[in-house]
Amino acid sequence: MIMKKKQILTATLMVALVAAVAVNWYYTRSGVDVSQGENETSTYESQLNLGDSLYVAGKVYENEASTDSVTEVTEAAISDTEYFANARLKQEQANDKIEDEIEDIIESEVLSAEDKESLKQLLTEYKTNIKLQTDIENLIISKLSCECIVIINKETAQVILPSGVLDNTVLLQITEIFEKNANIFAENLTIIEAK
């Protein structure tokens, strides 16, 4: 007898819960005017296709966004992408040129064996520094999901980020990456946004 009462009470509560969810869903649907009939939708909803949205620069913009704002965001993303692509290309070209020049000097017969050995050591340190820059750039890119340029000069470093990315959390994350991977601490670190 007690079991039947519990089952009836549970069933009644389940029906009430399903009814409450259905009523809540009906009145909170976006784009449906409650004053209209069940099968009619507002003008706004009828103009949209299911799933319409724009995906630009890692952000989703619903149809409500004006074309001008989406265009501005797209242009900003393209200019940031172009800036970082150009900066990375120039950095790689400069690094290659320096490496080639040092290797040419090492191969020349003007230097003594001792000087050649010190230049080889300098070249090795330079390549290690370039690898460290690349590794830290990759860590920052994976952590923040944005482009960056890293320049390391012995115990100091500079980081260039896209505009609008820099905040306290980003500062802490980048500082932590440099402390753990390059032993460069906050006082020797400069973080700026590209303009």
N, C-alpha and C positions, 0 to 999 in steps of 0.2 A: 504494500500500500504506500509506504513512504517512498519507495523507488519510483512508482508511477507519478507521484506528486512532483518529485524532483525532475523527472523526465518532461512532464507537462510544463513545469515552470521554465526549464531550460529551453524547450522548444518555443515557448511564448517569448522569452527574452531574445532568442535568435531572430524570430520574425520581426520583433520590434527594432532590433539592431539593423537588419537588412532594410526595413522601411525607412529608418532614419538616414541611412547612408544614401538610399535612392533619392529621398527628398533633398538632402544636402547636395548631392550631385546635380540634380535638376536645377536648383536655384543658383548654384555657383558656376555653371558652365559659362565660359567666356563667349561673348558675342551673341547670347540669346536674350532677347527681351522677354521678360516674364509676362508682360501685358499682352503679348501676341499669342496666337494659337500654338499648339504643341509642334506642328509641322513647319511653322514659319520661323525664319531666322531674321536677324536684323540685317540691314543693308551692309554693315561692316563685315559680318561673317560671310555673306554671300559673295563679296568681292575677293575673298581670300581662298586660295586653294589649300587643301590639307597639307601641312608640312612646309609651307612657304617660309623661307628665311634665307638670309644671306650670310655666308661665312667668309669673313674678311679679316686678315691679320690675326687669326687666332681667336676672334670674337664672333658671336652669333648676333646678327641684327634681324629682328623681326620686321615684317612688312611695314610697321609703323614708322620706321626710320626713314627719314627723307633721303632722296637720292644724293643731295648735296653732302650730307654728313658722311654717308658711305663713301662717296668719292674722296672727301678729305682724308678719311681714315686710310683708304687704299693708297692715295698719293703719299701720305706720311709713311706708310709701311714700305712702299717702293723706294722712297728716298732714303729711309734708314737702311734697307737692304742694299741699295746701291752704294751708300756710304761705306758700310762695313765690307762689302765685296771689294771696293776700290782700295780701302785701307789695308785689307788683308793682302791683296795683290801687290801693293807697293811695299809692304813689309817683307813679303816673300822675295820680291825682286832685290830689295836692299840686302837682305840676308844672303842670298845667293851671290850677289856681287862681292860682298865682303869676304865670303868663304873662298870664292875664286881668286880674289886678289891675294889673300893670305897663302893659298896653295901655290900660286905663281911665285910668290916671294920665296917660299920654302924650296921650290924646285930650282930657283936660280942658283948659280954657282958663286955668287958674290958673298953670301953669308958663311960664317964658320959653322961647324957642326954643332957647337954649343948654342948659337943663335937660332939655328934651324930647330933644335930640340925645344927651345923655349917657345918658338912660334907654333910648333906642333901642339904643345901643351895649351897655348892660348887658343888655338883653333878648337881643341877638344873642349875647353871650358865654354867657348862661344857656342858650339853645337849643343852642349848640355843645357846652356841657358835658353836656347831656342826651343829645345824639347820641353823644358820646364814651362816656358810661356805657352806652348801649344797644349800641354797637359792641363794647365790651369784654365785656359780658355775653354777647353772641352768640359771641365768640371763645372765652370760657371754656366756654360750653355745648357748643360744637362740639368743643373739645379734650378736655374731661373727660366729656362725655355726662351731665351732671347740671345741675340747676337752680342758679341763683345770683342774688344781688342785689349790684349794684355801686353804691357811693355815692362820688362824687368831689367833693372840696371843695378847689378850687385845686390845691395841691401834695400833698395827702394823699388817700388812698382807703381804703375799707373794702370787704371782700368777705365775703358771708355764703354759706356752702355748706351742703348737707344734712349731717346727722350721719353720721359714719363714712366720709367721703370724704377728709378731710384727712390727708396724709402728706407726706414730704419731696419726693417727685416732684411732687405737686400744687402744693406751695409754690413749687418752682422754675419750673414751667410758668406759674403765675399771675404770678409776679414778672417773668418774661421778657415776658409779654404786656403788662404795665403799662410796663415799661422801653421796649419798642419802640413802643408806640402812644400812650402818654400822658406819657412822660418822668417817670414817678413811680417812684422807686427803693425798694428793700426797706425802708429805714429809715422811709419815709413810708407804708408799706402795712400795713394790719391785715387779717388773714384769720382768720375765726372760723367755727365750725360752729353751725348752728341747733340749739337744744336742744328 
